[in-house]
Every structure is written in C-alpha cells, then in structure tokens.
Amino acid sequence: MLDTLSNWLTYQVLGLSPETRLGAAVQFFLYDVPKVFLLLVSVVFVMGVVHSYISPERTRAWLANRPLGLGNVMAAGLGIVTPFCSCSAVPLFIGFLSAGVPLGVTFSFLISAPMVNEIALALLWGLFGWKVAALYLALGLTVAIVAGLVIGRLGLEHHLEDWVRAIQVGAAPQLDDAPPTWRDRLGQGVAHVKEIVGRVWLWLVAGIGVGAGIHGYVPQDLMASIMGRDQWWAVPAAVALGVPMYSNAAGILPVIQALLGKGAALGTALAFMMSVIALSLPEMIILRKVLKPTLIAVFVGIVATGILIVGYVFNAVL
C-alpha cells in the first residue's frame, strides 16, 4: 500500500520519471517517511506503557547493590527500553553514579541505551528482517556488557571528575506509591509518543532525506568500492567516519538502508551506524564534564574495538 501510494505521489502527482535520479530519490523519501514513522509510533507507545512499570528510583535501587556481572547485564538490558540518543543518556548516567551504581555498570547502560534501544531494534526488524535485528541485539548487548565489565575491572573511578565523586547518595527512594491504573498507563504511552517522537522526528526526516539522496544520486559502484565486503579496511574506516557525526537510531537507519541498496556490506554499514550513535563527538564533549580524558579514551577504545568485531562478524555470517 505504501509503495503504491509513494509511486502515485511521485510519478503521477509530481510528474517525475522513475528513470531519473530525482524521481528515485523522491519515491524513496515518500515511501520511507510514513513507513518508519508508523514503526516508531507503535513501538514507542508500547514501550511507554512498559515504562509505567519501571520508575527511575526503582531502577537505581535495582542496580546499586548487584554483583558486578549481574549489574552489567541488567544495565545493558535497561538500555533496550530507554530510547535515548548518546547525549540524552548522559544525565541518567550521572544519576546512576550519584546513586552509588558501580562505574562499569553505568557504562554498560551508557553504551546500550543509544545503540540497542527498542527504536533501533524495531527499525532494523522492519527494514532488514528479524534475523538482522536479533543478531544486532545479541552482539550489541555483548559489546555493552563486556565493555562495562572491562571498565569496572580496571578500577578507573579516580578518573571521574572530582565533583562527580563528591556527590552524595540521597535518601532511599520511596517505592510504596500506589500503582497507576491502566488508564494512566495508556496515557503514559501517549505521552511517551509525544515526547520521544517529538524529540526525534526532525532527525528521522533528515536521515530519510540523506538516505533518499544516497539512493537517488550516489553511484552503486562507488559505495561498493568504499564499504564493500572485500576491503579489510572498510570496517575501521566506517567507524572512524562515524565518530565525528551525531544522530540517533531513527535518523541514521534510513541512511544505512540506502547505503546497503548501493552495495555497502551489512557489517560495515552497521559498524558505521554503531559508531555514530554510541561514540559520537558531541557525546564525548558532554562526557568531558564528567570524566577525565584517560577514562574517555579507555571508553572509546573498548567500545570501538567491540564495534569493529561486530562489523566483521556481520560481514562474515550474512
């Protein structure tokens, strides 16, 4: 239905030719915008209802006194249901530290929240199928958990900025509030859609616009030569290219879809995506207010290594 509608708007209403680059780009844009928005709204609504069962106070209480490995697994899993971009996840990262959550556990959340959230998984499933989404979920959680464990084992708490270490844990949260009704929960789902979609819609449209431009104007041979499966250097080059950029999963996935349509290897394209949403330069600038340069460098090095492994694994098995 969306394909028929986008073709009608592009080739009948606008009068563009399917043989032209502009026609191909516009048809891609008009097809992807409603498709991705429908996915986004439905998933965010459901997760908004789920969030009504999980308060920030309960979350901090769950994570604060868990054994190291279990805490990392729980924090990485929490990232799946928190649709934050890398910069938006930093305030909650600071809140976890102030509540006494171990450093390595907080890093597992900081990595997982932008990279393996429900928006990324839903869009991956809708655009590329469940196998790609499931493998991405498994490998993304592995990166978040292992990176957090490594950082925790290194004992780098002294590389937090002094003001962060000086924060005192507040009083224990009150967890005995009356649970919300189903009417309240559905209302929270609607509010969640307004908040999250309101925050990312512009990124989403911009990303689809970039993807449409790639789809219509970038030669397939060029993308295959730069991000193809056969070049061993393509994955590290894609990671290095992605770090200076900034987007969220909703904005970057349409770009990845267009890159794949032009011949880019899946693992290379996903490594590029992961570096954009988990290691963005703006995130590093914000983190500098919290972490000393040594800890930022360790964080970037460990996560980048994990992303490289993910890229090579995807290229090898798919």
C-alpha positions as CSV (number, residue, x, y, z in Angstrom):
1,M,0.0,0.0,0.0
2,L,2.7,2.5,0.9
3,D,4.7,1.5,-2.2
4,T,1.6,2.1,-4.4
5,L,0.9,5.5,-2.7
6,S,4.5,6.7,-2.9
7,N,4.7,5.7,-6.6
8,W,1.4,7.5,-7.3
9,L,2.6,10.7,-5.5
10,T,6.0,10.7,-7.2
11,Y,5.2,9.7,-10.7
12,Q,1.5,10.8,-11.1
13,V,1.0,13.8,-8.8
14,L,4.5,15.3,-9.0
15,G,5.1,14.1,-12.6
16,L,8.6,12.8,-12.0
17,S,10.1,9.9,-14.1
18,P,11.2,6.7,-12.5
19,E,14.2,6.7,-14.8
20,T,15.6,9.9,-13.2
21,R,17.7,10.2,-10.1
22,L,15.4,12.8,-8.6
23,G,12.4,10.5,-9.2
24,A,14.1,7.6,-7.4
25,A,15.1,9.9,-4.5
26,V,11.7,11.4,-4.1
27,Q,9.9,8.0,-4.3
28,F,12.4,6.6,-1.6
29,F,11.6,9.6,0.7
30,L,7.8,9.4,0.3
31,Y,7.9,5.6,0.9
32,D,10.2,5.6,3.9
33,V,8.7,8.6,5.9
34,P,5.3,7.0,6.7
35,K,6.8,3.5,7.0
36,V,9.4,4.5,9.6
37,F,7.0,6.8,11.4
38,L,4.4,4.0,11.7
39,L,7.1,1.7,13.2
40,L,8.3,4.4,15.5
41,V,5.0,5.5,16.9
42,S,3.7,1.9,17.5
43,V,6.9,0.8,19.3
44,V,7.3,3.9,21.4
45,F,3.6,3.7,22.5
46,V,4.1,0.1,23.7
47,M,7.3,0.9,25.4
48,G,5.7,3.9,27.1
49,V,3.2,1.6,28.7
50,V,6.1,-0.7,29.7
51,H,7.9,2.2,31.3
52,S,5.0,2.9,33.5
53,Y,6.1,-0.2,35.4
54,I,9.7,0.9,35.8
55,S,10.5,4.2,37.7
56,P,14.0,5.8,37.8
57,E,14.0,5.3,41.5
58,R,13.3,1.6,41.3
59,T,15.9,1.3,38.5
60,R,18.6,2.9,40.6
61,A,17.7,0.7,43.6
62,W,17.9,-2.5,41.4
63,L,21.3,-1.6,40.1
64,A,23.1,-0.1,43.1
65,N,23.9,-3.3,45.0
66,R,24.0,-6.0,42.4
67,P,27.0,-8.3,41.8
68,L,29.2,-6.8,39.1
69,G,28.4,-9.2,36.3
70,L,24.6,-9.2,37.0
71,G,24.6,-5.5,37.3
72,N,26.1,-5.1,33.9
73,V,23.6,-7.4,32.3
74,M,20.7,-5.6,34.0
75,A,22.0,-2.2,33.0
76,A,22.6,-3.2,29.4
77,G,19.1,-4.7,29.3
78,L,17.7,-1.5,30.7
79,G,19.2,0.3,27.7
80,I,16.9,-1.6,25.4
81,V,13.8,0.1,26.9
82,T,15.3,3.6,27.2
83,P,15.2,5.2,23.7
84,F,17.9,7.8,24.3
85,C,20.5,9.1,21.9
86,S,24.0,9.1,23.3
87,C,23.8,12.7,24.6
88,S,20.4,12.2,26.2
89,A,21.7,9.1,28.1
90,V,24.5,11.1,29.8
91,P,22.3,12.8,32.5
92,L,20.9,9.4,33.6
93,F,24.5,8.0,33.5
94,I,25.4,10.8,36.0
95,G,22.3,10.0,38.1
96,F,23.4,6.3,38.3
97,L,26.8,7.3,39.5
98,S,25.4,9.7,42.1
99,A,23.1,6.8,43.4
100,G,26.1,4.6,44.0
101,V,25.8,2.4,40.9
102,P,29.3,1.0,40.1
103,L,31.2,2.7,37.3
104,G,31.4,-0.3,35.0
105,V,27.6,-0.9,35.4
106,T,26.8,2.7,34.4
107,F,29.0,2.3,31.3
108,S,27.0,-0.8,30.3
109,F,23.9,1.4,30.3
110,L,25.6,4.3,28.6
111,I,26.6,2.1,25.7
112,S,23.4,0.1,25.4
113,A,20.9,2.9,25.7
114,P,21.7,4.7,22.3
115,M,22.9,1.6,20.5
116,V,20.5,-1.2,21.4
117,N,17.2,0.5,22.3
118,E,13.8,-0.5,21.1
119,I,13.7,2.1,18.3
120,A,16.9,0.7,16.8
121,L,15.6,-2.9,17.0
122,A,12.2,-2.1,15.7
123,L,13.5,-0.2,12.7
124,L,16.1,-2.9,12.0
125,W,13.4,-5.6,12.1
126,G,11.1,-3.5,9.8
127,L,13.8,-2.6,7.3
128,F,16.1,-5.7,7.3
129,G,14.2,-8.6,8.9
130,W,14.2,-10.3,12.3
131,K,17.5,-12.2,11.8
132,V,19.5,-9.0,11.4
133,A,17.7,-7.4,14.4
134,A,18.3,-10.5,16.6
135,L,22.0,-10.7,15.7
136,Y,22.4,-7.0,16.2
137,L,20.7,-7.3,19.6
138,A,22.9,-10.1,20.7
139,L,26.2,-8.5,19.6
140,G,25.2,-5.0,20.8
141,L,24.4,-6.3,24.3
142,T,27.6,-8.3,24.3
143,V,29.6,-5.1,23.5
144,A,27.8,-3.2,26.3
145,I,28.2,-5.9,28.9
146,V,31.8,-6.8,28.1
147,A,32.9,-3.1,27.8
148,G,31.3,-2.3,31.2
149,L,32.9,-5.4,32.8
150,V,36.3,-4.4,31.5
151,I,36.0,-0.8,32.6
152,G,34.8,-2.0,36.0
153,R,37.7,-4.3,36.4
154,L,40.2,-1.6,35.6
155,G,39.3,0.4,38.7
156,L,39.2,3.8,37.0
157,E,36.9,5.6,39.5
158,H,39.7,8.0,40.2
159,H,39.4,9.3,36.6
160,L,35.9,10.7,37.3
161,E,35.8,14.4,37.7
162,D,36.1,15.5,41.4
163,W,32.6,17.0,41.5
164,V,31.1,13.7,40.4
165,R,32.9,11.7,43.1
166,A,31.9,14.2,45.7
167,I,28.1,13.8,45.0
168,Q,26.5,12.1,48.0
169,V,23.9,9.5,47.6
170,G,20.5,10.9,48.6
171,A,17.9,9.3,50.7
172,A,16.5,6.0,49.8
173,P,13.6,6.4,47.2
174,Q,10.1,5.7,48.2
175,L,8.9,2.6,46.4
176,D,5.5,2.2,48.0
177,D,3.4,4.6,45.8
178,A,0.1,3.3,44.6
179,P,0.5,1.7,41.1
180,P,-1.1,3.5,38.2
181,T,-4.3,2.3,36.6
182,W,-4.5,1.0,33.0
183,R,-6.0,4.4,32.0
184,D,-2.9,6.0,33.5
185,R,-0.6,3.6,31.7
186,L,-2.2,4.1,28.3
187,G,-1.9,7.9,29.0
188,Q,1.8,7.4,29.7
189,G,2.1,5.6,26.4
190,V,0.6,8.5,24.5
191,A,2.8,11.0,26.5
192,H,5.8,8.8,25.6
193,V,5.0,9.0,21.9
194,K,4.6,12.8,22.1
195,E,7.9,13.1,24.0
196,I,10.1,10.7,22.0
197,V,8.7,11.2,18.5
198,G,8.6,15.0,19.2
199,R,12.3,14.7,20.0
200,V,13.5,12.6,17.1
201,W,11.1,13.4,14.2
202,L,13.3,16.0,12.7
203,W,16.3,13.7,12.9
204,L,14.2,11.0,11.3
205,V,13.1,13.2,8.4
206,A,16.7,14.4,7.9
207,G,18.0,10.9,7.9
208,I,15.5,9.7,5.4
209,G,16.3,12.8,3.3
210,V,20.0,11.9,3.3
211,G,19.1,8.3,2.6
212,A,17.0,9.4,-0.4
213,G,19.8,11.4,-1.7
214,I,22.2,8.4,-1.5
215,H,19.6,6.2,-3.1
216,G,19.0,8.5,-6.0
217,Y,22.4,10.1,-6.7
218,V,25.3,8.1,-5.3
219,P,26.7,5.6,-7.8
220,Q,26.4,2.0,-6.6
221,D,29.9,1.2,-7.7
222,L,31.3,4.0,-5.6
223,M,29.6,2.7,-2.4
224,A,30.5,-0.9,-3.1
225,S,34.2,0.1,-3.5
226,I,34.3,2.1,-0.3
227,M,32.1,0.0,2.1
228,G,32.2,-3.4,0.3
229,R,32.8,-6.8,2.0
230,D,36.2,-7.4,0.4
231,Q,38.1,-4.5,1.8
232,W,39.6,-5.4,5.2
233,W,40.0,-1.7,6.0
234,A,36.3,-0.8,5.3
235,V,35.1,-1.5,8.8
236,P,37.7,0.6,10.7
237,A,37.3,3.3,8.1
238,A,33.5,3.3,8.6
239,V,33.9,3.5,12.4
240,A,36.4,6.4,12.1
241,L,34.0,8.2,9.7
242,G,31.0,7.7,12.0
243,V,32.6,9.0,15.3
244,P,32.6,12.7,14.3
245,M,28.9,12.5,13.3
246,Y,25.9,12.7,15.6
247,S,22.5,11.2,15.1
248,N,20.2,8.6,16.8
249,A,19.0,5.3,15.5
250,A,15.8,6.8,13.9
251,G,17.9,9.2,11.9
252,I,20.7,7.0,10.8
253,L,18.9,3.8,9.9
254,P,17.3,5.2,6.7
255,V,20.9,6.2,5.7
256,I,22.1,2.7,6.3
257,Q,19.2,1.3,4.2
258,A,20.2,3.5,1.3
259,L,23.9,2.5,1.7
260,L,23.0,-1.2,1.6
261,G,21.0,-0.5,-1.5
262,K,24.1,0.9,-3.2
263,G,26.2,-2.2,-2.4
264,A,27.7,-1.5,1.0
265,A,28.4,-4.6,3.1
266,L,25.9,-5.0,6.0
267,G,28.6,-5.3,8.7
268,T,30.4,-2.3,7.5
269,A,27.3,-0.2,7.3
270,L,26.2,-1.3,10.8
271,A,29.6,-0.6,12.3
272,F,29.2,2.9,10.8
273,M,25.8,3.2,12.4
274,M,27.0,2.0,15.8
275,S,29.9,4.4,15.9
276,V,27.6,7.3,15.0
277,I,25.1,6.6,17.8
278,A,27.4,5.1,20.5
279,L,30.6,7.1,20.1
280,S,29.5,10.5,18.7
281,L,31.8,13.5,19.2
282,P,29.0,15.6,20.9
283,E,28.7,12.7,23.5
284,M,32.4,12.9,24.2
285,I,32.2,16.7,24.7
286,I,29.4,16.2,27.2
287,L,31.2,13.3,29.0
288,R,34.3,15.5,29.4
289,K,32.3,17.4,32.1
290,V,32.0,14.1,34.0
291,L,35.1,12.0,33.0
292,K,38.8,12.8,32.8
293,P,40.4,12.3,29.4
294,T,42.0,9.0,30.3
295,L,38.7,7.4,31.1
296,I,37.1,8.8,28.0
297,A,40.0,7.3,25.9
298,V,39.5,3.9,27.6
299,F,35.8,4.1,27.0
300,V,36.2,5.0,23.3
301,G,39.0,2.3,22.7
302,I,37.0,-0.5,24.3
303,V,33.7,0.3,22.6
304,A,35.4,0.9,19.2
305,T,37.1,-2.5,19.4
306,G,33.7,-4.1,20.1
307,I,32.1,-2.3,17.2
308,L,34.9,-3.5,14.9
309,I,34.3,-7.1,16.0
310,V,30.5,-6.7,15.3
311,G,31.2,-5.3,11.9
312,Y,33.5,-8.2,10.9
313,V,31.1,-10.8,12.4
314,F,28.2,-9.4,10.4
315,N,30.2,-9.4,7.2
316,A,31.3,-13.0,7.8
317,V,28.0,-14.6,8.6
318,L,25.5,-12.6,6.5
